[in-house]
């Protein structure tokens, strides 16, 4: 499926699940901070994407992709992402500005980095598998 088709379906899911205006939904906008999506909306959004794309999706999968890319090296120690983990996040999630993936990043803050483009990218990866 082409990126523009995926983006449009993600846009529609955001509109219906999170009651957002179409004009507000651009690839660079972060889900939590820019679009103010709360945890209930996020659950509804993931369910809608699963249904629309016939895939299984969890918010933790963004982190899982980054973890799998570094093999047996630790992704985080005491909930702080390791240098290897930071590098893996930069590689597996290039849509996130590099200045947001910095030393001291806590695992709990990763969902705050996710953007509309992040959703599109994970959907695309899921469809390829």
trRosetta pair geometry for C-beta under 8 A, 3 or more apart (Angstrom, degrees):
i j d omega theta_ij theta_ji phi_ij phi_ji
1 5 5.2 -112 178 83 96 126
1 6 5.6 114 119 -57 115 93
1 124 7.3 -136 72 -114 94 73
1 127 5.6 -53 22 162 112 164
2 5 4.7 90 64 8 83 105
2 6 7.0 -151 97 -5 42 88
3 6 5.6 -56 -146 39 33 112
3 7 6.1 35 156 -22 68 105
3 120 6.6 61 -155 168 80 127
3 124 6.9 -8 -98 -85 73 138
4 7 5.6 -48 -143 35 32 114
4 8 6.4 33 156 -20 63 104
5 8 5.9 -53 -149 35 30 110
5 9 6.5 26 154 -14 64 106
6 9 5.9 -61 -150 40 30 107
6 10 6.2 29 153 -18 67 108
6 120 5.1 112 124 -151 114 88
6 123 5.4 162 -159 97 117 127
6 124 5.7 -21 -104 -67 171 89
6 127 7.7 -127 -96 -2 123 149
7 10 5.7 -57 -146 39 30 111
7 11 6.1 37 152 -25 66 105
7 27 7.0 -48 -128 -79 124 98
7 116 7.7 62 -142 149 86 108
7 120 5.3 1 -85 -107 70 138
8 11 5.4 -49 -147 33 32 117
8 12 6.5 32 153 -18 63 103
9 12 5.7 -50 -148 36 34 111
9 13 6.4 36 151 -20 64 104
9 49 7.9 108 133 -124 102 73
9 52 5.5 165 -179 149 117 136
9 53 6.9 117 132 -66 147 94
9 123 7.8 -173 85 169 117 163
10 13 5.6 -53 -149 36 33 113
10 14 6.4 35 152 -20 65 104
10 49 6.9 22 -111 -106 73 111
10 116 6.5 132 131 -170 129 86
10 119 5.1 138 -148 114 135 121
10 120 5.3 -100 -11 -77 160 79
10 123 6.5 -147 -71 -5 114 154
11 14 5.8 -56 -151 35 30 111
11 15 6.5 31 151 -20 64 105
11 22 6.5 54 172 -137 116 80
11 25 4.9 139 -131 117 87 147
11 116 7.6 40 -83 -162 70 129
12 15 5.6 -51 -147 34 34 113
12 16 6.3 19 159 -8 67 108
12 52 7.7 153 85 -124 113 157
13 16 6.2 -61 -142 45 28 100
13 17 5.5 8 168 -2 68 120
13 45 5.9 97 147 -151 105 74
13 48 4.3 155 -146 116 101 125
13 49 5.3 54 -152 -68 167 75
13 52 6.0 -117 -75 4 117 153
14 17 6.4 -59 -122 49 21 97
14 18 5.2 -33 -168 35 61 119
14 20 5.1 -29 145 40 95 133
14 25 5.3 135 88 -107 148 138
14 35 7.3 -60 -164 -167 125 154
14 37 8.0 -82 -141 -83 92 131
14 45 6.5 26 -96 -125 56 118
14 116 7.1 -28 -59 -118 155 105
15 18 7.4 -45 -85 55 6 77
15 19 7.4 39 -176 -118 43 17
15 20 5.6 -99 -100 63 48 77
15 21 7.6 39 -117 -135 91 8
15 22 6.0 0 -86 -73 128 74
15 25 7.2 -82 -56 -24 84 148
16 48 6.4 159 85 -134 114 154
17 41 6.1 118 141 -166 89 75
17 44 4.3 168 -158 120 102 102
17 45 4.2 150 114 -82 155 63
17 47 7.7 153 -117 57 131 87
17 48 4.8 -126 -61 -4 126 147
18 35 6.9 36 143 152 151 119
18 37 5.2 -47 -128 -110 140 99
18 41 4.4 71 -108 -171 86 127
18 44 7.3 161 -62 81 64 116
18 45 6.0 9 -42 -70 106 115
19 41 8.0 -97 20 -119 84 124
20 24 5.3 -115 179 70 104 126
20 25 5.9 100 122 -55 134 104
20 35 6.1 -20 -105 -160 141 111
21 24 4.6 92 66 -3 88 105
21 25 7.6 -166 92 -12 51 86
22 25 6.0 -63 -157 29 37 110
24 29 6.9 79 159 -96 73 170
24 35 6.5 122 143 -115 119 88
25 29 6.7 -115 -136 41 38 142
25 35 7.4 43 -96 -105 71 131
25 116 5.9 131 -168 -108 80 152
26 29 5.3 104 59 -16 73 104
26 116 6.6 158 96 40 28 149
27 95 7.2 -105 162 -155 106 129
27 115 6.5 57 162 139 55 121
27 116 5.1 -128 -129 84 32 106
27 117 3.9 55 -173 -61 95 101
27 120 7.0 -45 -123 11 97 141
28 95 7.9 -153 -106 178 57 97
28 115 6.0 -54 -167 -160 24 145
28 116 7.4 -4 31 38 20 101
28 117 6.7 21 -73 -11 36 121
29 34 4.1 -145 -163 108 83 145
29 35 5.5 86 148 -46 122 100
29 115 6.1 137 80 -153 37 90
29 116 5.4 43 59 -12 87 113
30 33 4.6 22 86 47 130 94
30 34 4.5 121 47 6 71 104
30 35 7.0 -151 93 7 47 87
30 112 6.7 27 173 171 139 54
30 113 6.7 -96 -127 -165 121 19
30 114 6.5 104 -152 79 79 44
30 115 5.1 -65 -95 -92 50 72
31 34 7.5 36 -9 50 8 86
31 35 5.5 -46 -150 47 35 121
31 37 4.7 -46 169 35 85 133
31 42 7.0 82 154 -101 134 102
31 111 7.7 -70 67 171 121 79
31 114 5.1 -12 12 97 119 97
31 115 6.7 -174 -26 -120 75 21
31 116 7.1 139 -71 -61 78 56
31 118 7.7 -85 -23 55 113 121
31 119 7.3 101 -69 -41 125 118
32 35 7.4 15 -23 57 8 79
32 36 7.3 37 -177 -116 37 20
32 37 5.8 -83 -92 58 46 81
32 38 8.0 87 -131 -91 79 32
32 111 6.3 76 -30 132 140 90
32 112 5.0 -79 61 -118 137 62
32 114 7.3 75 -6 55 96 91
33 36 7.7 -3 177 -69 13 51
33 112 5.9 62 -32 -165 108 91
34 115 7.9 28 29 -123 134 82
35 116 7.7 101 -37 -57 143 99
37 41 4.6 -129 -160 95 81 128
37 42 5.5 105 145 -64 114 83
37 45 6.9 -5 -159 -22 140 148
38 41 5.1 94 52 14 67 104
38 42 6.9 -123 104 -9 33 94
39 42 5.4 -52 -145 34 32 116
39 43 6.6 36 156 -21 64 100
40 43 5.9 -51 -153 32 32 110
40 44 6.6 29 150 -14 63 107
41 44 5.6 -58 -150 41 34 112
41 45 6.0 39 151 -25 68 107
42 45 5.5 -50 -143 35 31 115
42 46 6.4 30 157 -17 64 103
42 59 6.4 24 162 -75 126 134
43 46 6.0 -54 -148 36 29 108
43 47 6.4 30 152 -18 63 107
44 47 5.7 -56 -149 37 31 113
44 48 6.3 32 153 -20 66 106
45 48 5.7 -55 -149 35 30 111
45 49 6.4 27 155 -16 65 106
45 119 8.0 -68 155 -123 123 143
46 49 5.7 -53 -146 38 32 110
46 50 6.3 38 153 -23 65 104
46 57 5.1 -148 -161 99 94 107
46 58 7.0 58 -166 -109 149 29
46 59 6.6 -92 -72 -50 144 79
47 50 5.7 -52 -150 33 30 114
47 51 6.4 26 154 -15 64 108
48 51 5.8 -59 -150 39 30 109
48 52 6.0 23 157 -15 68 113
49 52 5.8 -57 -135 43 29 107
49 53 5.8 -5 174 11 67 115
49 55 7.2 -39 138 60 85 106
49 57 5.6 -22 96 35 118 157
49 119 7.1 -126 -98 -172 154 110
49 123 6.3 -111 -171 -93 120 117
50 53 6.9 -76 -136 53 16 86
50 54 7.6 49 170 -116 52 12
50 55 5.8 -116 -129 75 57 60
50 56 6.1 35 -130 -112 112 33
50 57 5.3 -146 -73 23 89 98
51 54 7.5 13 -171 -71 22 48
53 123 5.6 -143 -90 -155 169 107
53 126 7.0 80 130 95 137 126
53 127 6.5 -91 -176 -74 117 104
55 123 6.8 166 34 -139 157 68
55 126 4.2 64 -154 147 147 136
55 127 6.7 -80 -69 -67 133 64
56 126 7.6 -165 53 -149 53 130
57 61 6.4 -92 -154 12 62 147
57 122 6.9 101 -135 132 114 122
57 123 7.6 -19 -90 -89 141 70
57 126 6.6 -53 -80 -77 96 160
58 61 5.1 121 65 -27 75 96
59 62 6.9 -32 176 8 52 106
59 111 6.0 17 172 -109 124 116
59 114 7.8 -106 -153 -25 91 166
60 63 5.5 -55 -168 43 60 111
60 64 5.9 69 135 -31 79 105
61 64 4.8 -50 -139 36 41 120
61 65 6.4 49 160 -25 69 94
61 122 6.2 110 104 -154 120 131
62 65 6.3 -49 -158 26 27 109
62 66 7.1 20 147 -9 58 107
62 93 6.8 46 -169 -80 100 132
62 110 6.6 174 101 152 118 116
62 111 7.6 134 51 -95 140 59
62 114 6.0 -101 -83 -92 170 118
62 118 6.4 16 -115 177 132 121
62 122 6.3 -72 -83 -78 79 137
63 66 5.8 -61 -156 40 37 110
63 67 6.1 38 149 -22 71 107
63 75 7.5 99 179 161 93 152
63 107 7.0 55 -128 -157 143 93
63 110 5.5 77 -78 123 104 165
64 67 5.6 -53 -144 36 32 113
64 68 6.3 30 159 -20 66 106
65 68 6.0 -56 -146 35 28 108
65 69 6.7 32 154 -26 61 107
65 92 4.8 166 126 -179 106 142
65 93 7.8 118 87 -50 124 90
65 122 7.6 -141 -25 -112 146 93
65 125 7.2 12 -104 149 142 171
66 69 5.8 -55 -155 27 32 116
66 70 7.4 13 157 -8 62 104
66 75 6.7 105 114 -139 96 123
66 85 6.6 68 145 -161 117 71
66 88 4.4 118 -170 126 81 106
66 89 4.8 13 -129 -81 145 61
66 91 8.0 133 -124 61 79 83
66 92 4.7 -154 -87 46 69 144
66 93 6.9 -34 -71 -11 114 107
67 70 6.6 -74 -162 37 34 97
67 75 4.4 -48 -110 -67 86 148
67 85 7.5 -2 -94 -122 62 95
67 88 7.3 109 -70 128 20 154
68 71 7.8 43 -177 -70 40 32
69 88 4.5 155 81 -148 118 109
69 91 6.4 -173 161 85 157 124
69 92 5.4 -153 -23 -56 152 123
70 73 4.6 -81 153 58 109 108
70 75 6.3 149 50 -85 136 76
70 84 4.9 108 -143 152 143 112
70 85 6.6 -82 -9 -84 160 52
70 87 7.8 107 -88 75 118 97
70 88 4.7 -79 -43 -67 108 143
73 82 7.3 -134 149 88 101 150
73 84 4.7 -54 129 122 141 166
74 77 5.7 55 136 -60 145 88
74 82 5.4 102 98 -24 89 149
74 84 7.3 111 71 57 55 125
74 85 7.4 -51 121 -45 60 114
75 81 6.6 -45 158 -135 71 75
75 82 6.4 -176 165 23 18 103
75 84 7.4 -104 -109 95 40 95
75 85 4.2 98 -166 -101 58 118
75 88 7.2 -74 -124 54 90 146
75 107 7.9 78 121 -98 106 113
76 79 5.8 12 158 -136 132 17
76 80 6.0 157 -159 72 90 30
76 81 5.0 -50 -95 -94 90 43
76 82 6.1 -158 -99 -16 28 81
76 85 5.7 46 -61 -64 63 171
76 107 5.0 -21 -89 -59 168 116
77 80 6.1 -29 68 60 65 85
77 82 5.9 72 -4 -70 96 100
79 106 5.4 15 143 -155 96 91
79 107 4.9 -104 -158 19 71 108
79 108 6.7 16 -177 -16 120 95
80 104 6.4 -48 -149 -142 117 33
80 105 7.0 122 -159 73 66 44
80 106 5.8 -50 -98 -100 58 60
80 107 7.5 -110 -73 -21 14 79
81 85 4.0 -135 -170 104 87 130
81 86 5.4 118 126 -60 117 75
81 89 6.9 0 -171 -21 153 137
81 105 4.6 -15 30 82 121 99
81 106 7.3 173 -11 -126 84 10
81 107 6.3 135 -58 -71 84 66
81 110 7.7 110 -59 -67 133 108
82 85 4.4 101 49 4 73 105
82 86 7.1 -131 96 -6 40 84
83 86 5.6 -49 -147 33 33 114
83 87 6.5 33 154 -17 64 104
83 103 7.1 -9 -87 -97 78 96
84 87 5.8 -54 -150 37 32 111
84 88 6.3 33 151 -19 64 108
85 88 5.6 -55 -146 38 31 113
85 89 6.4 36 153 -21 65 102
86 89 5.7 -51 -150 33 31 112
86 90 6.6 33 151 -19 63 104
86 101 5.4 144 -159 160 85 97
86 102 7.3 40 -141 -138 136 6
86 103 6.8 -49 -62 -77 160 53
86 105 6.5 128 -98 30 100 129
87 90 5.6 -53 -152 34 33 113
87 91 6.5 26 153 -14 66 107
88 91 5.7 -58 -146 40 33 108
88 92 5.9 11 164 -3 70 113
89 92 6.3 -64 -131 49 25 95
89 93 5.5 -29 -178 35 65 114
89 96 7.1 -41 156 60 98 143
89 101 5.0 -173 101 -137 124 136
89 105 7.9 -80 29 96 166 159
89 110 7.5 -128 -120 -124 134 107
90 93 7.1 -70 -115 62 12 74
90 94 6.9 49 170 -97 54 60
90 96 7.7 -113 -111 72 49 102
90 98 6.1 39 -125 -115 115 85
90 101 5.4 -174 -69 90 85 156
91 94 7.0 -6 -155 -61 21 89
93 96 4.8 25 131 4 109 114
93 101 7.9 147 78 -69 112 141
93 113 7.4 77 138 125 150 123
93 118 6.2 10 -145 -115 109 101
93 121 7.4 146 -123 86 64 156
95 115 5.9 -126 132 51 120 128
95 117 4.1 -158 -160 108 154 130
95 118 5.8 -155 73 -65 133 67
95 121 6.3 -157 -9 -28 135 142
96 100 5.5 -104 169 69 99 127
96 101 6.1 89 115 -39 123 112
96 113 5.0 25 -131 169 135 114
96 114 7.9 -49 -82 -91 115 31
96 115 6.9 174 -87 -6 70 112
96 118 7.1 38 -55 -74 95 116
97 100 4.9 90 73 -3 85 105
97 101 7.9 179 96 0 49 85
98 101 5.9 -68 -152 44 43 99
99 102 6.8 5 -172 -51 42 115
100 113 5.5 142 141 -123 132 108
101 105 6.3 -28 -149 -48 49 160
101 113 7.2 63 -70 -132 83 155
102 105 6.0 130 63 -45 53 102
105 109 5.8 -122 -166 69 78 127
105 110 7.4 83 160 -69 114 73
106 109 4.8 95 62 -1 81 103
107 110 5.9 -26 -168 -10 45 116
108 111 7.7 -45 176 21 43 99
109 112 5.1 -52 -168 33 64 120
109 113 6.9 68 140 -28 78 97
110 113 5.8 -55 -161 25 42 114
110 114 7.5 53 148 -37 66 94
111 114 5.7 -36 -160 3 46 119
113 118 7.6 112 117 -64 75 155
114 118 4.3 -123 -154 77 74 158
114 119 7.1 81 170 -46 108 77
115 118 4.7 117 48 -4 62 98
115 119 7.5 -118 101 0 45 82
116 119 5.8 -50 -161 31 37 113
116 120 6.7 37 145 -17 66 104
117 120 5.4 -52 -149 37 39 114
117 121 6.2 40 153 -22 69 104
118 121 5.8 -55 -147 36 30 111
118 122 6.4 24 157 -15 65 106
119 122 6.1 -59 -147 37 29 105
119 123 6.3 30 155 -19 65 108
120 123 5.8 -57 -149 37 29 112
120 124 6.3 31 153 -21 64 107
121 124 5.6 -54 -149 35 31 113
121 125 6.5 32 153 -18 65 103
122 125 5.6 -49 -148 36 36 112
122 126 6.3 38 152 -21 65 105
123 126 5.7 -55 -149 37 31 112
123 127 6.3 30 154 -19 65 107
124 127 5.8 -57 -148 36 30 110
124 128 6.5 30 154 -22 63 107
125 128 5.8 -59 -152 33 31 112
125 129 6.8 27 154 -21 65 106
126 129 6.0 -59 -154 30 33 109
